[in-house]
Amino acid sequence: MIWRLAADAVLVLHLLFIAFAVLGGLLILWRRGFVWLHVPALVWATLVMLNGWLCPLTPLEIELRQWAGEAGYRGSFIAHYLLPLIYPPGLTRTVQIALGVSVVLINLTIYGWLIRRRKATGS
């Protein structure tokens, strides 16, 4: 039971990290200090996606699930949990690169808007 809960906690942490990497730039509207957390998270997420790496949380979750007596899974976290929700089954390299580029473009748009807003207010 403890291993399953630990695996579920890693799953939630992974989802929160992805949400933060994709949309964390919006937190800068609230507190500018988030930029120091968001930029490294964005860079890491982009590198993982563009290079086809596995995030270290993925093998950790799989290992914990196996310790809990559950079946693990092959491939990446995105392919296993998120792709079936937003794309047809099957993560291709092209889709993975498109996801990585999308994350960067979303955040460039957010940061660009914040910079223009800051210049307009003079702060």
N, C-alpha and C positions, 0 to 999 in steps of 0.2 A: 504494500500500500504506500509506503513512504517513497519508494522509487517512482511510482506512478505520479504521485503528487509533485515530486521533484521534476519529472519530465514535463508535466503540465505547467509548472512554474517557468521552466525554460522556454516552453512554447509561448507563454504569455509575454515573457521578457523579449523574445524574438519579435513578436508582433508589435510590441511597443517600440522597439528599436527601429523597425521598418517604418512605422508611422512617423516617428521622430525624424528619421532621415528624409522622408518624403515631404513632410509638412512642417517640420520644426522651425523653418524660417519664419513662420507666422508667430511663433512665440516671441520673436524679437520685437514685435509690436508692443508686447506687454513688458518685457524686460530685455534690454539690449545685451545684458551679460550672457544670454543664451547663445549668442554667436560663437562663443568660445567652446561650447559643447556641440553645437550643431554643425559647424564647418568640419571638424574631424569626423563626425558621424557620417556626414554627407560624402566626404572623400572616401571613407572606408566602404560604405555601401556601394558607391559607384565603382570602386576598384574591384570589389567582389563580383558585381554584376558584369562588368566589362571583361574581366579576365576569366570568368567562369569558375572562380574559386568557391569553395564551400566555407560559409561562415563557421567559426569554431563552435557556435551554439548548436549547429545541426548535428555533428557527430556526438556531442554531449547529450542531446535529447534522445538520439537513437540508442545510445549506450544505456541511458537510464530506463528507457522503455524495455530494452532487452533484460535488464536486471529485474524489472517488474514482471517479467514473464510474458510481455507483449511482443508482438512482431515489430521489428524495426522497419525501416524503409530504405530504399536506395535513392540516390540522387540528392538534390538540394531541398531545402526547406520550402523555397518558392515553388518548386515543381510539385512537391507533395501536398502542400496546404493551400497556397494562394492561387496557383495557376488554374486548378479546376474551378475556382470561383469566378475568375475574371477572363479566362481564355479557354479555348478548347483544350482537351487533354494533350499533353506532350510538350515539354519545354525544348525548343530548338535554340540553337546558338543565336539565330537572328532575333528571336523573341527576347532572349536574355539581354542582348545588346540594346534592343529597343527599350526595355524596361530601365536599364541603366541610364540611357540618354534621356529618357522621360523624367527621371528623378532629377537629373542635373538641370534640365530645361525648366521644370516646375520651380526649382529653387532659384535659378538665375532670374526668373520672372519676379519672384517674391523679393529677392535682394535688390533687383533693379528698381522695383516700385518703392522699396524702403529708402533707397539712396535718393531717388527723385523727391520723395516726400520730405526727407531730412533737409535736402538742399532748399526746397520750397519754404520750409519753416525756419530755416537758418539756424537749426540746432545741431 
